[in-house]
Amino acid sequence: MSYIEDLGIKAKAAKESIATAPTNLKNAALISIADELLASIKSIINANSDDLNNARTNGMSQSMQDRLMLDEKRIRNMANAVMALTKLDDPVGVIDSGTVRPNGLKIVKTRVPLGVVGIIFESRPNVTVDSGALCLKAGNAVILRGGKEAINSNICLVNIMRTAIEKAGLSPDCIQLVEDVSRETATLMMKCNEYIDVLIPRGGAGLIKAVIENATVPVIETGTGNCHIYVDSSADIKMAVDIVDNAKTSRPSVCNAAETCLVHKDIAEEFLYKLKRRLDQHNVEIRGCNITKMILGDEVVAATEKDYATEFLDYIISIKVVDDIAEAIGHIQKYTTGHSECIVTSSLLSAEEFQKRIDAAAVYVNASTRFTDGEEFGLGAEIGISTQKLHARGPMGLRELTSIKYLINGNGQIR
């Protein structure tokens, strides 16, 4: 028996108890998790320090170190996010619809947990807590497989959660961590159909591509965010600078950060001068088209096709000057990953055309792409941003961690 199979057996044994657990018991477990996190701030920071030291030794970029880092504020935010889940409605058992057929059959469509959820993710240890807590509230057992760069943090956090839910009266095996972070264990998870009902990858394009190509377990694709902002000819330039700056620099290492800015030729010169001054405050590298280089000079790196297709997750942005909204939409359609796209405009017609023609999970008018987030959408913590179209799309909260079951009641009908 493999290591992954052993975790799968334990998760499968735990999933029935968590699937049928009453809401008050699940909420008690969440409160216990939040309390234990706050009581363990020092030990979490110590474990995270080991990961950060290893990251520096291995030359990890500053933006990726930011994804990895936990301080007291972030730990308290994690605890608050867990507590917030107790205020949200439990999706398990909710009746979506019902009907009575002409033959008298009563058919009810109700929501049930997915079962055992496997999550493969990178870098961000807050994902460990968010995922474990969300799966618990939605009645799922979960097997978490984080990256090696966060292994010490993840071990500490999962041990805290397992202790907390056991204190509340649930099996600790509702939340398990894959502590062997070799590629072999990830591959085994992808093919563990007997025990894992659905697999959710969270991370960069390479990880998501590997899971999609290798998994036999059903996959919900999340995360890759090659996000664009198009600044239309009618845009308020100050607003546009503020939005691009926020979307690029507030946290460049996350999937809802902007990677490309497209700007209409009629306002390109004024806008790009002002944008560069703002981005220079954060030492953002600009990779631009020929017109961008003509306007801003030799400090701009010549953009390549690869740059326009890249999710940088860093202080780098690609810029292209376009003739009109049609060219902007065409560029986005070519390079989008279907995550979050934005237009800055004062034209209602342009806004409507953009939102109608852009195919993405979230399409913005005059607002930063950084709002694509479960909490910002009022959904509570999220398991990830789904960029696919089946089952779930956009921020995946509690409801998206459930499936459906039809309950049929009759009085002797036969067909």
C-alpha positions in Angstrom: 0.0 0.0 0.0 1.4 3.4 -0.9 1.6 6.4 1.4 -1.1 8.2 -0.6 -3.4 5.2 -0.5 -3.1 5.1 3.3 -4.1 8.8 3.5 -7.0 8.0 1.1 -8.3 5.2 3.2 -8.3 7.4 6.3 -10.0 10.2 4.4 -12.7 7.9 3.0 -13.4 6.6 6.5 -13.7 10.1 7.8 -15.9 11.5 4.9 -19.1 9.9 6.0 -19.0 11.4 9.5 -18.1 14.9 8.2 -20.7 14.6 5.4 -23.5 14.0 8.0 -22.2 16.2 10.7 -24.7 18.9 11.9 -23.9 22.5 11.2 -23.4 23.3 14.9 -20.7 20.6 15.2 -18.9 21.9 12.1 -19.1 25.4 13.4 -17.7 24.3 16.8 -14.8 22.7 14.9 -14.1 25.9 13.0 -14.2 28.0 16.2 -11.8 25.5 17.7 -9.4 25.9 14.7 -9.5 29.7 15.0 -8.8 29.6 18.7 -5.9 27.2 18.3 -4.4 29.4 15.5 -4.4 32.4 17.7 -3.0 30.4 20.6 -0.2 29.1 18.4 1.0 32.3 16.7 4.6 32.0 18.0 5.0 28.4 16.9 3.5 29.1 13.5 5.9 32.0 12.9 8.9 29.9 14.1 8.0 27.1 11.6 7.4 29.7 8.8 10.8 31.3 9.6 12.5 27.9 8.7 10.7 28.0 5.4 11.7 31.6 4.7 15.3 30.9 5.6 15.3 28.0 3.1 13.7 30.2 0.5 16.4 32.9 0.8 19.1 30.3 0.6 17.5 28.9 -2.5 17.2 32.3 -4.1 13.4 32.6 -4.1 12.2 36.0 -5.5 10.9 38.6 -3.1 7.4 38.4 -4.5 7.4 34.6 -3.9 8.8 35.1 -0.4 5.8 37.4 0.2 3.5 34.6 -0.8 5.2 32.3 1.7 5.5 34.7 4.7 3.3 34.5 7.7 3.4 37.2 10.4 1.0 37.8 13.3 -1.3 40.0 11.2 -1.7 37.3 8.5 -2.3 34.6 11.1 -5.0 36.6 12.8 -6.5 37.2 9.3 -6.5 33.5 8.8 -8.3 32.9 12.1 -10.8 35.6 11.3 -11.5 34.0 7.9 -12.2 30.7 9.6 -14.5 32.4 12.1 -16.3 34.1 9.2 -17.2 30.7 7.8 -19.3 30.0 10.9 -21.6 33.0 9.9 -22.2 31.6 6.4 -25.1 29.3 5.6 -24.2 25.6 5.5 -24.8 24.5 1.9 -25.2 20.8 2.8 -28.8 19.7 2.7 -30.0 22.9 0.9 -32.9 22.2 -1.5 -32.2 23.7 -4.9 -35.5 22.8 -6.4 -38.4 20.3 -6.2 -41.2 19.0 -8.3 -44.1 16.6 -8.3 -44.4 14.6 -11.5 -47.7 13.7 -13.2 -47.4 10.1 -11.8 -47.1 11.4 -8.3 -43.3 11.0 -7.8 -41.9 13.8 -5.6 -38.4 14.8 -6.8 -36.1 17.0 -4.7 -32.8 18.3 -5.8 -30.6 18.8 -2.7 -26.9 19.7 -2.1 -24.4 17.2 -0.8 -20.6 17.2 -0.2 -18.2 16.3 -2.9 -16.6 13.7 -0.7 -12.8 13.5 -0.5 -11.2 16.6 -2.0 -7.5 16.6 -2.9 -5.8 19.9 -3.1 -2.3 20.4 -4.7 -0.9 23.8 -4.1 2.3 25.9 -3.9 3.9 28.5 -1.7 1.1 30.1 0.2 0.5 28.4 3.6 -2.7 30.4 4.2 -4.2 28.1 1.5 -3.7 25.3 4.0 -6.0 26.8 6.5 -8.5 28.3 4.0 -8.9 24.9 2.2 -9.1 22.8 5.3 -11.7 25.1 6.9 -13.8 25.4 3.7 -13.8 21.7 3.0 -14.9 21.0 6.6 -17.8 23.5 6.5 -19.0 22.0 3.2 -18.9 18.5 4.7 -15.8 17.2 2.8 -12.7 15.4 4.0 -9.6 16.9 2.5 -6.1 15.8 1.6 -3.7 18.7 1.3 -0.4 18.6 -0.7 1.5 21.8 -0.4 4.9 22.6 -1.9 8.2 21.8 -0.4 8.9 25.5 0.1 6.2 25.7 2.8 6.5 22.2 4.3 7.4 23.4 7.9 4.6 25.9 8.0 2.1 23.4 6.6 3.0 20.7 9.0 2.5 23.1 11.9 -0.8 24.4 10.6 -2.3 21.0 9.8 -1.3 19.7 13.2 -3.1 22.6 14.8 -6.2 22.1 12.8 -6.3 18.3 13.4 -5.9 18.9 17.2 -8.7 21.5 17.1 -11.3 19.5 15.2 -10.6 16.4 17.4 -11.3 18.5 20.4 -14.6 19.5 18.9 -15.6 15.9 18.4 -14.7 15.3 14.7 -12.2 12.8 13.3 -8.8 14.5 12.8 -8.6 12.6 9.5 -11.1 15.0 8.0 -8.0 17.1 7.3 -4.7 15.4 6.3 -1.4 16.7 4.9 0.9 15.0 2.5 4.2 15.4 4.2 6.1 13.7 1.5 6.4 16.5 -1.1 8.1 14.4 -3.8 6.8 14.5 -7.3 5.8 10.8 -6.9 3.3 11.6 -4.2 1.7 14.3 -6.4 1.4 11.9 -9.3 -0.1 9.2 -7.1 -2.7 11.8 -5.9 -3.6 12.6 -9.4 -4.5 8.9 -10.1 -6.0 8.0 -6.7 -9.6 7.6 -8.1 -10.5 5.0 -5.6 -10.3 7.5 -2.7 -10.2 11.0 -4.0 -13.4 12.4 -5.6 -12.1 15.6 -7.0 -8.7 17.3 -7.3 -8.1 21.1 -7.2 -4.7 22.5 -8.2 -3.8 25.9 -6.9 -0.6 27.5 -8.1 1.3 28.6 -11.2 0.6 27.6 -14.8 3.2 24.7 -14.7 1.5 23.0 -11.7 -2.0 23.4 -13.2 -0.9 22.1 -16.6 0.8 19.1 -15.0 -2.3 18.2 -13.0 -4.6 18.6 -16.0 -2.4 16.5 -18.2 -1.7 13.7 -15.7 -4.7 13.4 -13.5 -7.3 10.6 -13.8 -9.2 12.0 -10.8 -11.7 14.7 -12.0 -10.0 18.2 -11.8 -11.4 21.7 -11.2 -9.0 24.0 -12.9 -8.1 27.1 -10.9 -5.8 30.0 -10.6 -3.7 30.9 -13.6 -4.2 34.6 -14.1 -2.8 36.3 -17.1 -5.0 39.4 -16.4 -5.3 42.4 -18.6 -6.4 46.0 -18.1 -7.5 48.0 -21.2 -7.4 51.8 -20.9 -9.9 53.1 -23.4 -9.6 56.5 -25.2 -12.4 57.9 -22.9 -10.8 56.8 -19.7 -10.2 59.1 -16.7 -6.4 59.0 -16.7 -6.0 59.4 -13.0 -8.4 56.5 -12.4 -6.7 54.4 -14.9 -3.3 54.9 -13.3 -4.7 54.2 -9.9 -6.3 50.9 -11.1 -3.3 49.6 -13.0 -1.0 50.5 -10.1 -3.2 48.7 -7.6 -3.7 45.7 -9.8 0.0 45.3 -10.5 1.8 46.3 -7.3 -0.5 45.8 -4.3 0.4 42.1 -4.4 2.0 41.1 -7.6 2.5 37.4 -6.7 -1.3 36.5 -6.7 -3.4 35.3 -9.6 -5.7 38.3 -9.7 -2.7 40.7 -10.3 -2.6 42.5 -13.6 0.1 41.3 -16.0 -0.6 43.3 -19.2 -1.9 46.9 -19.8 -3.4 47.8 -23.1 -3.8 51.5 -23.9 -5.7 53.3 -26.7 -3.3 55.2 -28.9 -5.2 58.5 -28.5 -4.2 58.8 -24.8 -1.1 56.6 -24.8 1.5 59.4 -24.4 -0.1 61.2 -21.4 -1.2 58.0 -19.7 2.1 56.1 -20.1 4.2 58.9 -18.7 2.0 59.1 -15.6 1.8 55.3 -15.2 5.5 54.9 -15.5 6.1 57.5 -12.7 3.8 55.5 -10.5 5.2 52.1 -11.3 8.8 53.5 -10.8 7.9 53.9 -7.1 7.7 50.1 -7.0 10.6 49.4 -9.4 8.3 47.7 -11.9 10.0 46.5 -15.0 8.1 47.5 -18.1 8.1 45.4 -21.2 6.5 47.3 -24.0 5.7 47.4 -27.7 7.6 49.6 -30.1 5.2 52.6 -29.5 5.6 52.2 -25.8 9.4 52.3 -26.2 9.1 55.4 -28.4 7.1 57.2 -25.7 9.0 56.0 -22.6 12.5 55.5 -24.0 15.2 52.9 -23.6 14.3 52.0 -20.0 11.5 49.9 -21.5 12.4 46.4 -22.5 11.1 45.3 -25.9 8.1 43.0 -25.3 8.0 39.6 -27.0 5.0 37.3 -27.8 6.1 35.2 -24.8 5.8 38.3 -22.5 2.2 38.9 -23.5 1.4 35.2 -22.7 3.2 35.2 -19.3 1.8 35.3 -15.8 4.8 37.1 -14.3 3.7 37.0 -10.6 6.4 39.7 -10.1 7.1 43.4 -10.4 7.0 43.1 -14.2 4.2 44.4 -16.6 3.8 44.2 -20.4 2.3 47.1 -22.2 0.9 47.5 -25.7 -0.6 50.5 -27.5 -3.7 49.6 -29.5 -5.6 51.3 -32.2 -9.1 50.7 -30.8 -11.2 48.5 -28.5 -11.5 45.9 -31.1 -7.7 45.4 -31.1 -7.7 45.3 -27.3 -10.4 42.7 -27.2 -8.6 40.6 -29.9 -5.4 40.7 -27.9 -7.1 39.6 -24.7 -9.0 36.9 -26.5 -5.6 35.6 -27.7 -3.8 35.6 -24.4 -6.4 35.4 -21.6 -6.4 32.6 -19.2 -10.1 33.3 -18.4 -9.5 34.7 -15.0 -10.1 38.5 -14.6 -10.1 41.2 -17.3 -10.8 45.0 -17.0 -11.6 48.0 -19.1 -11.2 51.6 -17.8 -13.6 53.8 -19.7 -16.2 56.6 -19.5 -18.1 55.1 -22.5 -21.1 53.0 -21.6 -21.1 51.5 -25.1 -17.4 50.4 -24.7 -18.1 49.0 -21.3 -21.0 47.0 -22.5 -19.1 45.7 -25.6 -16.1 44.7 -23.4 -18.2 42.8 -20.9 -20.2 41.1 -23.6 -17.3 39.9 -25.7 -14.6 39.1 -23.1 -14.9 35.4 -22.0 -13.5 35.3 -18.4 -14.7 34.4 -14.9 -14.7 38.1 -13.9 -15.0 41.0 -16.2 -14.5 44.5 -14.7 -15.4 48.0 -15.6 -13.4 50.7 -13.8 -12.2 48.6 -10.9 -9.0 46.7 -10.1 -8.8 43.0 -10.9 -7.6 42.5 -7.4 -11.2 42.2 -6.3 -11.5 38.7 -7.7 -11.6 37.1 -4.3 -14.2 35.1 -2.5 -14.1 37.4 0.6 -14.4 40.5 -1.6 -17.3 39.0 -3.4 -19.1 38.3 -0.1 -18.6 34.6 -0.4 -16.2 34.2 2.6 -12.9 32.4 2.2 -12.4 30.6 -1.1 -10.8 27.4 -2.3 -9.5 29.1 -5.4 -10.6 30.9 -8.6 -12.0 28.5 -11.1 -11.1 29.4 -14.7 -13.1 26.6 -16.2 -16.8 26.4 -17.1 -18.0 23.1 -15.7 -19.5 22.9 -12.2 -17.9 26.1 -10.9 -16.5 29.3 -12.3 -14.9 32.3 -10.5 -14.3 32.4 -6.7 -15.2 28.9 -5.3 -16.8 29.2 -1.9 -18.9 26.7 0.1 -21.6 26.1 -2.5 -19.0 25.2 -5.1 -17.6 22.5 -2.7 -20.9 20.6 -2.9 -22.6 18.5 -5.6 -26.2 17.5 -6.0 -28.3 14.5 -5.1 -31.9 13.8 -6.2 -34.2 12.5 -3.6 -37.3 10.7 -5.1 -40.3 9.6 -3.0 -43.1 7.6 -4.4 -46.0 5.4 -3.3 -45.5 2.3 -5.4 -45.0 3.8 -8.9 -43.5 1.5 -11.5 -42.4 2.3 -15.1 
